[in-house]
């Protein structure tokens, strides 16, 4: 049961965070970053198995693998941007967080351009 | 797929059959918290004994040590996301 481990780690980390934030607020920021990263690294194996199933399904359905790859890239960009924005918001830097989110949105848009183009091409083919 | 699964297993998951949390995670969190508390106490003690600038130096060194550890962890995190999602 990994969930019990993760919840335990989260609770212990939260208690320590409250302590450390009183003494040294800048250490508390690093502590919360480490907590988030470690929880993600614990989940890696599960994410991997989900990704493998997705890839299997895409191959079996004869999908173009380009689309799946684009979706995975978008998920990765979204995750990293979200992480950075949360850390900045944790440190009371809302403006920096907003900029990071803007960058994430722009990069996702750029990644999605080939799919949009493909859809448009299909529509143009349908039109007489 | 196989290649990076082995990579993660080697780095994190399959050390003596224990998960990441078993060894690395809790240890890291407690280490960072301990450094924070100790540096805070040291800073207060040194500053109270009249050496303000030495106190700031202690706080700075503690921060740099913690930053080194956390940046190591973060590079691992970004690496794993990069390989996982093929960015």
Backbone of each chain as ProteinMPNN parsed JSONL, in Angstrom:
{"seq_chain_A": "XXXXXXXXXXXXXXXXXXXXXXXXXXXXXXXXXXXXXXXXXXXXXXXXXXXXXXXXXXXXXXXXXXXXXXXXXXXXXXXXXXXXXXXXXXXXXXXXXXXXXXXXXXXXXXXXXXXXXXXXXXXXXXXX", "coords_chain_A": {"N_chain_A": [[0.845, -1.193, 0.0], [1.078, 1.784, -1.193], [-0.066, 4.215, -0.797], [-0.445, 4.674, 1.88], [2.149, 5.002, 2.777], [2.812, 7.326, 1.352], [0.988, 9.203, 2.339], [1.768, 9.196, 4.984], [4.379, 10.174, 4.767], [3.771, 12.703, 3.759], [2.347, 13.842, 5.905], [4.28, 13.828, 7.959], [6.149, 15.468, 6.741], [4.654, 17.827, 6.611], [4.358, 18.523, 9.299], [7.046, 18.934, 10.012], [7.526, 21.039, 8.298], [5.99, 23.096, 9.387], [7.371, 23.536, 11.763], [9.944, 24.308, 10.761], [9.343, 26.521, 9.267], [8.776, 28.465, 11.107], [11.271, 28.938, 12.223], [13.188, 29.26, 10.124], [12.219, 30.624, 7.294], [13.147, 30.429, 4.628], [14.385, 27.981, 4.443], [12.186, 26.393, 4.681], [10.962, 26.58, 2.221], [12.699, 25.111, 0.536], [12.372, 22.654, 1.734], [9.706, 22.063, 1.176], [9.814, 21.88, -1.588], [11.461, 19.609, -1.868], [9.812, 17.707, -0.726], [7.631, 17.595, -2.525], [8.965, 16.713, -4.87], [9.924, 14.214, -4.072], [7.596, 12.801, -3.553], [6.553, 12.698, -6.14], [8.571, 11.162, -7.392], [8.176, 8.779, -6.142], [5.881, 7.931, -7.329], [6.614, 7.193, -9.836], [6.861, 4.564, -10.94], [4.224, 3.674, -11.11], [3.116, 5.575, -12.865], [4.587, 4.925, -15.094], [3.592, 2.348, -15.717], [0.979, 2.969, -16.451], [1.481, 4.557, -18.683], [2.598, 2.673, -20.357], [0.457, 0.974, -20.87], [-1.192, 2.759, -22.251], [0.345, 3.225, -24.541], [0.373, 0.688, -25.634], [-2.333, 0.329, -26.227], [-2.621, 2.34, -28.156], [-0.975, 1.389, -30.193], [-2.293, -0.957, -30.792], [-4.679, 0.014, -31.745], [-3.945, 1.041, -34.11], [-3.264, 3.713, -34.236], [-1.796, 6.834, -35.216], [1.411, 7.227, -34.036], [2.452, 9.656, -33.557], [0.532, 11.359, -32.507], [0.01, 10.36, -29.94], [2.503, 10.731, -28.801], [2.681, 13.507, -28.846], [0.64, 14.135, -27.059], [1.644, 13.045, -24.708], [3.922, 14.622, -24.401], [2.71, 17.085, -23.952], [1.447, 16.595, -21.534], [3.684, 16.268, -19.916], [4.914, 18.828, -20.063], [2.885, 20.338, -18.918], [2.869, 19.291, -16.362], [5.419, 19.966, -15.34], [5.328, 22.764, -15.512], [3.229, 23.316, -13.791], [4.287, 22.403, -11.395], [6.476, 24.154, -10.99], [5.084, 26.572, -10.823], [3.535, 26.167, -8.566], [5.507, 26.001, -6.6], [6.564, 28.589, -6.697], [4.291, 30.018, -5.957], [4.015, 29.108, -3.406], [6.117, 30.402, -2.2], [5.119, 32.897, -1.968], [5.263, 34.344, -4.333], [3.44, 35.324, -6.444], [3.339, 36.603, -8.942], [5.516, 35.658, -10.433], [4.763, 33.024, -10.58], [2.497, 33.258, -12.173], [3.689, 34.048, -14.558], [5.178, 31.756, -15.179], [3.112, 29.972, -15.607], [1.959, 31.129, -17.834], [4.018, 30.749, -19.691], [3.966, 27.97, -19.803], [1.448, 27.565, -20.977], [1.831, 28.737, -23.492], [3.845, 27.092, -24.557], [2.55, 24.645, -24.638], [0.593, 25.225, -26.493], [2.213, 25.579, -28.759], [3.151, 22.982, -29.022], [0.822, 21.73, -29.714], [0.225, 22.538, -32.23], [0.809, 20.916, -34.64], [-1.238, 18.949, -34.494], [-3.542, 20.466, -34.68], [-3.198, 21.459, -37.233], [-3.388, 19.08, -38.677], [-6.057, 18.398, -38.243], [-7.303, 20.56, -39.519], [-6.506, 20.072, -42.128], [-7.862, 17.727, -42.699], [-10.465, 18.723, -42.613], [-10.385, 20.475, -44.774], [-10.127, 18.651, -46.79], [-12.563, 17.421, -46.694], [-14.291, 19.438, -47.438], [-15.747, 20.572, -50.478]], "CA_chain_A": [[0.0, 0.0, 0.0], [1.943, 2.96, -1.269], [-0.771, 5.443, -0.404], [-0.215, 4.909, 3.308], [3.498, 5.573, 2.872], [2.853, 8.707, 0.843], [0.274, 10.064, 3.28], [2.621, 9.337, 6.17], [5.467, 11.103, 4.44], [3.21, 14.043, 3.645], [2.021, 14.376, 7.233], [5.536, 14.12, 8.657], [6.725, 16.647, 6.098], [3.89, 19.026, 6.962], [4.706, 18.887, 10.676], [8.395, 19.519, 9.987], [7.452, 22.335, 7.612], [5.489, 24.107, 10.325], [8.5, 23.855, 12.642], [11.051, 24.996, 10.091], [8.898, 27.824, 8.765], [8.903, 29.442, 12.196], [12.669, 29.267, 12.491], [13.834, 29.784, 8.914], [11.25, 30.465, 6.199], [13.741, 30.065, 3.336], [14.583, 26.537, 4.446], [10.892, 25.727, 4.506], [10.703, 26.492, 0.788], [13.43, 23.954, 0.007], [11.778, 21.432, 2.277], [8.473, 21.736, 0.454], [10.208, 21.403, -2.925], [11.934, 18.231, -1.759], [8.651, 16.856, -0.456], [6.908, 17.39, -3.774], [9.749, 15.908, -5.807], [10.023, 12.826, -3.609], [6.3, 12.144, -3.771], [6.453, 12.371, -7.566], [9.489, 10.076, -7.739], [7.582, 7.532, -5.671], [4.798, 7.522, -8.218], [7.117, 6.975, -11.196], [6.579, 3.237, -11.476], [2.8, 3.603, -11.47], [2.909, 6.35, -14.093], [5.176, 4.15, -16.19], [2.716, 1.27, -16.147], [-0.149, 3.574, -17.169], [1.943, 4.976, -20.007], [2.8, 1.498, -21.194], [-0.868, 0.534, -21.32], [-1.656, 3.707, -23.275], [1.077, 3.004, -25.788], [-0.107, -0.588, -26.151], [-3.643, 0.569, -26.847], [-2.458, 3.14, -29.371], [-0.423, 0.527, -31.24], [-3.309, -1.923, -31.183], [-5.734, 0.7, -32.492], [-3.347, 1.567, -35.338], [-3.185, 5.171, -34.227], [-0.505, 7.428, -35.53], [2.078, 7.4, -32.738], [2.782, 11.079, -33.378], [-0.469, 11.993, -31.652], [0.235, 9.938, -28.554], [3.724, 11.381, -28.329], [2.354, 14.911, -28.571], [-0.153, 14.225, -25.829], [2.544, 12.803, -23.574], [4.75, 15.823, -24.223], [1.885, 18.137, -23.36], [1.265, 16.266, -20.119], [4.944, 16.549, -19.231], [5.079, 20.282, -19.944], [1.902, 20.829, -17.95], [3.261, 18.899, -15.008], [6.574, 20.756, -14.898], [4.917, 24.151, -15.306], [2.408, 23.352, -12.587], [5.186, 22.252, -10.247], [7.207, 25.407, -10.784], [4.165, 27.619, -10.408], [3.15, 25.919, -7.175], [6.628, 26.357, -5.728], [6.643, 30.05, -6.622], [3.163, 30.526, -5.182], [4.337, 28.769, -2.024], [7.043, 31.414, -1.69], [4.431, 34.187, -2.053], [5.656, 35.059, -5.545], [2.349, 35.025, -7.358], [3.562, 37.099, -10.3], [6.402, 34.718, -11.127], [3.961, 31.833, -10.86], [1.644, 33.553, -13.324], [4.53, 34.01, -15.764], [5.499, 30.358, -15.502], [1.913, 29.356, -16.19], [1.82, 31.658, -19.197], [4.99, 30.047, -20.538], [3.469, 26.612, -20.012], [0.346, 27.588, -21.939], [2.361, 29.002, -24.842], [4.576, 25.921, -25.049], [1.561, 23.614, -24.973], [-0.016, 25.64, -27.763], [3.164, 25.274, -29.831], [3.193, 21.533, -29.221], [-0.438, 21.243, -30.266], [0.015, 23.052, -33.586], [0.686, 19.883, -35.687], [-2.535, 18.28, -34.454], [-4.529, 21.404, -35.224], [-3.005, 21.478, -38.69], [-3.919, 17.835, -39.234], [-7.523, 18.5, -38.248], [-7.683, 21.51, -40.574], [-6.317, 19.435, -43.426], [-8.992, 16.808, -42.898], [-11.652, 19.523, -42.92], [-10.263, 20.983, -46.141], [-10.374, 17.557, -47.716], [-14.002, 17.151, -46.72], [-14.968, 20.489, -48.185], [-15.596, 20.42, -51.916]], "C_chain_A": [[0.878, 1.239, 0.0], [1.268, 4.206, -0.756], [-0.531, 5.748, 1.069], [1.165, 5.536, 3.513], [3.502, 7.04, 2.465], [2.154, 9.644, 1.802], [1.111, 10.265, 4.538], [3.744, 10.315, 5.921], [4.953, 12.536, 4.361], [2.912, 14.65, 5.006], [3.288, 14.743, 7.996], [6.182, 15.372, 8.076], [5.996, 17.918, 6.481], [4.234, 19.493, 8.376], [6.076, 19.554, 10.717], [8.379, 20.902, 9.342], [6.992, 23.434, 8.558], [6.6, 24.54, 11.275], [9.487, 24.771, 11.945], [10.628, 26.381, 9.632], [8.983, 28.898, 9.848], [10.345, 29.89, 12.37], [13.304, 29.938, 11.289], [12.899, 29.59, 7.729], [11.892, 30.026, 4.89], [14.11, 28.586, 3.283], [13.286, 25.8, 4.181], [10.556, 25.587, 3.025], [11.398, 25.271, 0.186], [12.818, 22.652, 0.49], [10.514, 21.062, 1.503], [8.782, 21.286, -0.965], [10.618, 19.935, -2.86], [10.775, 17.279, -1.53], [7.891, 16.547, -1.753], [7.646, 16.479, -4.732], [9.774, 14.452, -5.372], [8.704, 12.1, -3.794], [6.13, 11.796, -5.243], [7.338, 11.172, -7.913], [8.975, 8.732, -7.224], [6.554, 7.002, -6.65], [5.286, 7.103, -9.6], [6.708, 5.619, -11.756], [5.127, 3.098, -11.903], [2.53, 4.365, -12.773], [3.439, 5.578, -15.292], [4.229, 3.069, -16.656], [1.508, 1.832, -16.905], [0.265, 3.964, -18.582], [2.104, 3.786, -20.933], [1.475, 0.981, -21.729], [-1.381, 1.436, -22.436], [-0.977, 3.45, -24.61], [0.615, 1.716, -26.465], [-1.433, -0.407, -26.882], [-3.499, 1.324, -28.151], [-1.918, 2.282, -30.509], [-1.501, -0.426, -31.737], [-4.407, -1.271, -32.021], [-5.215, 1.316, -33.778], [-3.36, 3.082, -35.406], [-1.814, 5.61, -34.718], [0.198, 7.756, -34.211], [2.469, 8.847, -32.47], [1.818, 11.742, -32.403], [-0.242, 11.636, -30.192], [1.459, 10.647, -27.975], [3.465, 12.847, -27.988], [1.591, 15.044, -27.269], [0.741, 14.013, -24.618], [3.414, 14.018, -23.31], [3.956, 16.916, -23.542], [1.681, 17.869, -21.871], [2.531, 16.595, -19.339], [5.152, 18.035, -19.019], [4.124, 20.825, -18.89], [2.334, 20.49, -16.536], [4.405, 19.767, -14.498], [6.162, 22.191, -14.62], [4.108, 24.288, -14.028], [3.291, 23.294, -11.334], [5.906, 23.566, -9.947], [6.299, 26.507, -10.278], [3.75, 27.427, -8.954], [4.255, 26.328, -6.219], [6.712, 27.863, -5.573], [5.498, 30.607, -5.797], [3.355, 30.24, -3.701], [5.219, 29.834, -1.395], [6.453, 32.811, -1.798], [4.883, 35.016, -3.24], [4.622, 34.779, -6.628], [2.609, 35.47, -8.783], [4.46, 36.156, -11.094], [5.629, 33.457, -11.498], [3.082, 32.06, -12.084], [2.454, 33.525, -14.618], [4.854, 32.583, -16.164], [4.294, 29.686, -16.145], [1.684, 29.842, -17.612], [2.761, 30.928, -20.143], [4.52, 28.634, -20.826], [2.364, 26.587, -21.052], [0.872, 27.79, -23.359], [3.042, 27.758, -25.398], [3.616, 24.795, -25.416], [0.891, 23.938, -26.292], [0.911, 25.292, -28.93], [3.199, 23.779, -30.105], [1.935, 21.039, -29.929], [-0.651, 21.664, -31.706], [-0.067, 21.941, -34.639], [-0.66, 19.19, -35.694], [-3.617, 19.183, -35.036], [-4.433, 21.446, -36.743], [-3.586, 20.225, -39.328], [-5.438, 17.889, -39.319], [-7.987, 19.42, -39.373], [-7.547, 20.872, -41.942], [-7.458, 18.476, -43.739], [-10.242, 17.588, -43.283], [-11.582, 20.036, -44.355], [-10.507, 19.887, -47.154], [-11.866, 17.281, -47.835], [-14.745, 18.191, -47.538], [-14.746, 20.304, -49.677], [-14.774, 21.55, -52.534]], "O_chain_A": [[1.356, 1.685, 1.043], [1.932, 5.15, -0.327], [-0.426, 6.908, 1.469], [1.334, 6.464, 4.304], [4.104, 7.886, 3.128], [2.638, 10.744, 2.066], [1.16, 11.364, 5.092], [4.03, 11.178, 6.751], [5.607, 13.467, 4.831], [3.186, 15.826, 5.242], [3.377, 15.812, 8.601], [6.692, 16.222, 8.805], [6.616, 18.967, 6.659], [4.384, 20.689, 8.629], [6.261, 20.588, 11.358], [9.099, 21.811, 9.757], [7.517, 24.547, 8.547], [6.767, 25.725, 11.564], [9.83, 25.845, 12.439], [11.437, 27.309, 9.606], [9.224, 30.071, 9.564], [10.617, 31.062, 12.629], [13.878, 31.022, 11.391], [12.801, 28.479, 7.209], [11.256, 29.319, 4.107], [14.146, 27.996, 2.203], [13.265, 24.741, 3.554], [9.943, 24.602, 2.613], [10.796, 24.5, -0.561], [12.751, 21.67, -0.25], [10.279, 19.89, 1.211], [8.1, 20.412, -1.499], [10.189, 19.121, -3.678], [10.752, 16.175, -2.074], [7.555, 15.397, -2.034], [7.053, 15.585, -5.336], [9.659, 13.553, -6.205], [8.684, 10.922, -4.149], [5.621, 10.724, -5.571], [6.914, 10.272, -8.639], [9.288, 7.681, -7.783], [6.373, 5.792, -6.791], [4.486, 6.705, -10.446], [6.263, 5.521, -12.9], [4.827, 2.483, -12.927], [1.824, 3.883, -13.659], [2.831, 5.571, -16.362], [4.064, 2.875, -17.86], [1.063, 1.24, -17.888], [-0.468, 3.745, -19.547], [1.799, 3.857, -22.123], [1.375, 0.595, -22.893], [-1.928, 0.964, -23.433], [-1.614, 3.452, -25.663], [0.482, 1.648, -27.687], [-1.633, -0.91, -27.987], [-4.161, 1.005, -29.139], [-2.346, 2.424, -31.654], [-1.618, -0.678, -32.936], [-4.995, -1.909, -32.894], [-5.944, 2.031, -34.465], [-3.454, 3.669, -36.484], [-0.829, 4.876, -34.648], [-0.347, 8.473, -33.372], [2.774, 9.23, -31.34], [2.214, 12.57, -31.583], [-0.294, 12.499, -29.315], [1.456, 11.097, -26.829], [3.956, 13.363, -26.985], [1.852, 15.945, -26.471], [0.614, 14.718, -23.617], [3.627, 14.407, -22.162], [4.465, 17.598, -22.653], [1.734, 18.785, -21.051], [2.464, 17.135, -18.235], [5.522, 18.464, -17.926], [4.499, 21.665, -18.071], [2.186, 21.3, -15.62], [4.371, 20.247, -13.365], [6.581, 22.78, -13.624], [4.273, 25.247, -13.274], [3.08, 24.019, -10.362], [5.939, 24.028, -8.806], [6.685, 27.288, -9.408], [3.627, 28.393, -8.201], [4.0, 26.92, -5.171], [6.907, 28.37, -4.468], [5.683, 31.55, -5.028], [2.923, 31.013, -2.846], [5.094, 30.137, -0.208], [7.182, 33.802, -1.731], [4.891, 36.245, -3.175], [4.9, 34.083, -7.604], [2.17, 34.819, -9.731], [4.209, 35.884, -12.268], [5.811, 32.895, -12.578], [2.937, 31.175, -12.928], [1.979, 33.044, -15.646], [4.81, 32.235, -17.344], [4.432, 28.927, -17.105], [1.271, 29.079, -18.485], [2.376, 30.535, -21.244], [4.653, 28.146, -21.948], [2.331, 25.705, -21.91], [0.438, 27.126, -24.3], [2.85, 27.405, -26.561], [3.839, 24.074, -26.389], [0.647, 23.053, -27.112], [0.466, 24.777, -29.956], [3.267, 23.349, -31.256], [1.976, 20.048, -30.658], [-1.597, 21.209, -32.35], [-0.956, 22.01, -35.488], [-1.186, 18.869, -36.76], [-4.489, 18.734, -35.781], [-5.443, 21.464, -37.446], [-4.203, 20.292, -40.391], [-6.034, 17.488, -40.318], [-8.937, 19.109, -40.09], [-8.377, 21.101, -42.822], [-7.955, 18.411, -44.864], [-10.992, 17.174, -44.167], [-12.584, 20.037, -45.07], [-11.027, 20.138, -48.242], [-12.373, 16.956, -48.908], [-15.705, 17.876, -48.242], [-13.655, 19.914, -50.093], [-14.557, 21.564, -53.746]]}, "seq_chain_B": "XXXXXXXXXXXXXXXXXXXXXXXXXXXXXXXXXXXXXXXXXXXXXXXXXXXXXXXXXXXXXXXXXXXXXXXXXXXXXXXXXXXXXXX", "coords_chain_B": {"N_chain_B": [[11.057, 1.899, -23.912], [11.695, -0.28, -22.159], [14.333, 0.296, -21.538], [14.388, 2.743, -20.067], [12.895, 2.022, -17.91], [14.548, 0.246, -16.596], [16.55, 2.015, -15.948], [15.263, 3.691, -14.057], [14.726, 1.789, -12.139], [17.257, 1.105, -11.328], [18.126, 3.519, -10.283], [16.226, 4.293, -8.366], [13.882, 2.674, -7.516], [14.145, -0.144, -7.056], [15.965, -0.835, -5.078], [17.178, -3.244, -3.096], [14.639, -4.255, -3.062], [13.074, -2.308, -1.926], [10.898, 0.533, -1.795], [11.044, 3.938, -3.034], [10.372, 5.55, -0.94], [11.079, 4.036, 1.224], [13.876, 4.211, 1.712], [15.253, 6.546, 0.643], [13.528, 8.807, 0.566], [12.272, 9.581, 3.101], [14.531, 9.897, 4.602], [15.806, 12.01, 3.305], [13.976, 14.132, 3.667], [13.945, 14.373, 6.465], [16.582, 15.011, 6.865], [16.847, 17.513, 5.62], [15.054, 19.011, 7.143], [16.284, 18.798, 9.655], [18.705, 20.102, 9.207], [17.713, 22.645, 8.738], [16.543, 23.311, 11.255], [18.753, 23.128, 12.993], [20.496, 25.018, 11.899], [18.946, 27.276, 12.255], [18.856, 27.469, 15.059], [21.598, 27.752, 15.601], [22.106, 30.149, 14.292], [20.552, 31.898, 15.836], [21.87, 31.658, 18.331], [24.503, 32.508, 17.777], [24.002, 35.073, 16.873], [22.881, 36.229, 19.128], [25.066, 36.323, 20.801], [26.379, 38.5, 20.007], [27.629, 38.556, 17.514], [26.671, 39.444, 14.745], [27.208, 39.309, 11.946], [28.54, 36.921, 11.638], [26.522, 35.195, 12.298], [24.768, 35.556, 10.122], [26.398, 34.49, 8.165], [26.485, 31.794, 8.918], [23.794, 31.114, 8.512], [23.657, 31.48, 5.773], [25.45, 29.54, 4.797], [24.159, 27.197, 5.625], [21.857, 27.397, 4.067], [22.949, 27.164, 1.506], [23.936, 24.553, 1.533], [21.565, 23.063, 1.83], [20.319, 23.871, -0.513], [21.988, 22.725, -2.425], [21.483, 19.985, -2.025], [18.731, 19.9, -2.636], [18.68, 20.774, -5.267], [20.012, 18.758, -6.567], [18.146, 16.713, -6.248], [16.093, 17.849, -7.713], [17.112, 17.917, -10.28], [17.143, 15.252, -10.84], [14.404, 14.794, -10.869], [13.523, 16.394, -13.055], [14.928, 15.116, -15.073], [13.738, 12.586, -15.028], [11.135, 13.219, -15.781], [11.645, 14.187, -18.297], [12.621, 11.932, -19.707], [10.465, 10.256, -19.378], [8.205, 11.41, -20.625], [9.163, 11.874, -23.124], [10.146, 14.421, -23.83]], "CA_chain_B": [[10.35, 1.685, -22.647], [12.453, -1.159, -21.252], [15.573, 0.94, -21.11], [14.281, 3.697, -18.977], [12.404, 1.359, -16.702], [15.721, -0.251, -15.879], [17.237, 3.191, -15.4], [14.613, 4.115, -12.822], [14.88, 0.748, -11.137], [18.595, 1.189, -10.773], [18.315, 4.727, -9.49], [15.296, 4.56, -7.276], [12.805, 1.879, -6.937], [14.328, -1.544, -6.728], [17.107, -1.093, -4.206], [16.841, -4.25, -2.087], [13.203, -4.475, -3.015], [12.354, -1.268, -1.188], [10.469, 1.661, -2.598], [11.785, 5.174, -2.84], [10.085, 6.081, 0.384], [11.721, 3.23, 2.257], [15.22, 4.644, 2.066], [15.728, 7.854, 0.223], [12.615, 9.926, 0.743], [12.131, 10.027, 4.481], [15.858, 10.333, 5.032], [16.059, 13.336, 2.727], [13.107, 15.124, 4.317], [14.407, 14.596, 7.835], [17.89, 15.678, 6.81], [16.659, 18.941, 5.326], [14.423, 19.652, 8.3], [17.27, 18.879, 10.733], [19.64, 21.189, 8.878], [17.01, 23.909, 8.943], [16.376, 23.612, 12.684], [20.064, 23.354, 13.607], [21.022, 26.309, 11.438], [18.177, 28.327, 12.911], [19.319, 27.611, 16.453], [22.962, 28.307, 15.568], [21.989, 31.56, 13.912], [20.085, 32.663, 16.998], [22.896, 31.671, 19.378], [25.64, 33.351, 17.373], [23.571, 36.472, 16.798], [22.67, 36.725, 20.499], [26.351, 36.562, 21.455], [26.952, 39.755, 19.549], [28.317, 38.487, 16.218], [25.594, 39.401, 13.761], [27.626, 38.917, 10.594], [28.829, 35.487, 11.666], [25.222, 34.524, 12.267], [24.28, 35.545, 8.733], [27.229, 33.555, 7.405], [26.011, 30.444, 9.249], [22.512, 30.903, 7.832], [23.905, 31.367, 4.333], [26.057, 28.238, 4.515], [23.103, 26.191, 5.736], [20.975, 27.51, 2.905], [23.633, 26.643, 0.322], [23.981, 23.091, 1.64], [20.228, 22.547, 1.517], [20.051, 24.127, -1.924], [22.722, 21.71, -3.189], [20.748, 18.716, -1.954], [17.439, 19.973, -3.316], [18.879, 20.892, -6.713], [20.317, 17.396, -7.009], [16.866, 16.014, -6.334], [15.278, 18.423, -8.769], [17.621, 17.499, -11.59], [16.625, 13.89, -11.014], [12.982, 14.925, -11.184], [13.365, 16.86, -14.419], [15.418, 14.051, -15.951], [12.763, 11.508, -15.149], [9.997, 13.672, -16.592], [12.075, 14.306, -19.692], [12.657, 10.622, -20.361], [9.161, 9.6, -19.321], [7.265, 11.956, -21.596], [9.868, 12.08, -24.4], [10.243, 15.837, -24.2]], "C_chain_B": [[11.179, 0.846, -21.686], [13.651, -0.443, -20.667], [15.364, 1.872, -19.952], [13.643, 3.107, -17.746], [13.564, 0.836, -15.881], [16.475, 0.894, -15.228], [16.611, 3.593, -14.079], [14.789, 3.084, -11.73], [16.239, 0.874, -10.486], [18.704, 2.386, -9.833], [17.464, 4.719, -8.234], [14.631, 3.333, -6.694], [13.275, 0.558, -6.35], [15.565, -1.807, -5.88], [16.688, -2.031, -3.091], [15.335, -4.411, -1.938], [12.435, -3.416, -2.26], [11.988, -0.142, -2.125], [11.338, 2.866, -2.315], [11.611, 5.671, -1.417], [10.834, 5.341, 1.464], [13.045, 3.812, 2.68], [15.388, 6.148, 1.892], [14.832, 8.988, 0.71], [12.585, 10.471, 2.15], [13.447, 10.598, 4.989], [16.132, 11.772, 4.583], [15.252, 14.407, 3.452], [13.621, 15.43, 5.717], [15.735, 15.329, 7.847], [17.703, 17.173, 6.592], [16.049, 19.655, 6.523], [15.432, 19.827, 9.431], [18.258, 20.001, 10.464], [18.98, 22.534, 9.129], [16.934, 24.282, 10.408], [17.729, 23.946, 13.322], [20.628, 24.706, 13.196], [20.265, 27.466, 12.077], [18.65, 28.572, 14.323], [20.704, 28.245, 16.49], [22.932, 29.801, 15.257], [21.571, 32.405, 15.11], [21.177, 32.791, 18.049], [24.018, 32.635, 19.011], [25.239, 34.823, 17.337], [23.384, 37.057, 18.202], [23.991, 37.045, 21.187], [27.091, 37.727, 20.796], [27.649, 39.714, 18.208], [27.275, 38.339, 15.117], [26.052, 38.812, 12.441], [27.988, 37.444, 10.544], [27.532, 34.676, 11.624], [24.664, 34.449, 10.858], [25.076, 34.576, 7.881], [26.769, 32.123, 7.646], [24.718, 30.145, 8.496], [22.721, 30.693, 6.339], [24.486, 30.005, 3.98], [25.018, 27.124, 4.602], [22.198, 26.196, 4.524], [21.634, 26.91, 1.67], [23.682, 25.121, 0.358], [22.628, 22.49, 1.273], [19.911, 22.732, 0.044], [20.749, 23.088, -2.799], [21.949, 20.398, -3.204], [19.474, 18.778, -2.786], [17.628, 20.08, -4.827], [19.276, 19.55, -7.32], [19.022, 16.622, -7.243], [16.043, 16.521, -7.509], [15.796, 18.038, -10.147], [17.186, 16.07, -11.891], [15.17, 13.918, -11.495], [12.781, 15.349, -12.636], [13.853, 15.817, -15.414], [14.356, 12.989, -16.142], [11.562, 11.963, -15.962], [10.393, 13.739, -18.055], [12.099, 12.96, -20.385], [11.271, 10.004, -20.412], [8.234, 10.098, -20.425], [7.932, 12.308, -22.929], [9.966, 13.542, -24.795], [11.611, 16.102, -24.822]], "O_chain_B": [[11.348, 1.218, -20.524], [13.949, -0.552, -19.477], [16.085, 1.803, -18.956], [13.822, 3.628, -16.645], [13.587, 0.952, -14.656], [16.975, 0.771, -14.11], [17.315, 3.814, -13.094], [14.975, 3.419, -10.56], [16.376, 0.767, -9.267], [19.282, 2.3, -8.75], [17.931, 5.097, -7.16], [14.806, 3.006, -5.52], [12.848, 0.179, -5.26], [16.15, -2.888, -5.955], [15.91, -1.64, -2.221], [14.822, -4.665, -0.848], [11.252, -3.602, -1.976], [12.67, 0.11, -3.118], [12.24, 2.828, -1.478], [12.551, 6.143, -0.777], [11.189, 5.915, 2.493], [13.327, 3.905, 3.874], [15.627, 6.896, 2.84], [15.318, 10.004, 1.206], [12.834, 11.654, 2.381], [13.491, 11.609, 5.69], [16.608, 12.614, 5.345], [15.78, 15.461, 3.807], [13.722, 16.592, 6.113], [15.992, 16.161, 8.718], [18.311, 17.996, 7.277], [16.464, 20.758, 6.88], [15.451, 20.863, 10.095], [18.612, 20.759, 11.367], [19.602, 23.452, 9.664], [17.219, 25.42, 10.78], [17.849, 24.905, 14.084], [21.166, 25.447, 14.019], [20.848, 28.501, 12.4], [18.827, 29.714, 14.748], [20.969, 29.145, 17.287], [23.636, 30.6, 15.875], [22.135, 33.467, 15.375], [21.4, 33.871, 18.597], [24.431, 33.467, 19.818], [26.014, 35.703, 17.713], [23.686, 38.226, 18.44], [24.05, 37.922, 22.049], [28.289, 37.909, 21.009], [28.212, 40.722, 17.782], [27.032, 37.239, 14.621], [25.395, 37.938, 11.876], [27.771, 36.784, 9.527], [27.46, 33.618, 10.999], [24.15, 33.412, 10.44], [24.532, 33.921, 6.993], [26.67, 31.329, 6.71], [24.558, 29.071, 7.916], [22.067, 29.858, 5.714], [24.081, 29.383, 2.997], [24.992, 26.22, 3.766], [21.818, 25.144, 4.011], [20.979, 26.232, 0.877], [23.492, 24.469, -0.668], [22.551, 21.531, 0.505], [19.309, 21.859, -0.582], [20.186, 22.623, -3.79], [21.779, 19.775, -4.253], [19.162, 17.855, -3.539], [16.827, 19.539, -5.59], [18.914, 19.245, -8.457], [18.829, 15.977, -8.273], [15.387, 15.749, -8.209], [15.013, 17.852, -11.079], [16.899, 15.719, -13.035], [14.771, 13.175, -12.392], [11.982, 14.757, -13.361], [13.261, 15.649, -16.48], [14.097, 12.542, -17.259], [11.02, 11.189, -16.751], [9.61, 13.403, -18.943], [11.65, 12.842, -21.525], [10.932, 9.31, -21.37], [7.56, 9.305, -21.082], [7.323, 12.971, -23.769], [9.877, 13.868, -25.979], [11.906, 17.233, -25.207]]}, "name": "protein", "num_of_chains": 2, "seq": "XXXXXXXXXXXXXXXXXXXXXXXXXXXXXXXXXXXXXXXXXXXXXXXXXXXXXXXXXXXXXXXXXXXXXXXXXXXXXXXXXXXXXXXXXXXXXXXXXXXXXXXXXXXXXXXXXXXXXXXXXXXXXXXXXXXXXXXXXXXXXXXXXXXXXXXXXXXXXXXXXXXXXXXXXXXXXXXXXXXXXXXXXXXXXXXXXXXXXXXXXXXXXXXXXXXXXXX"}
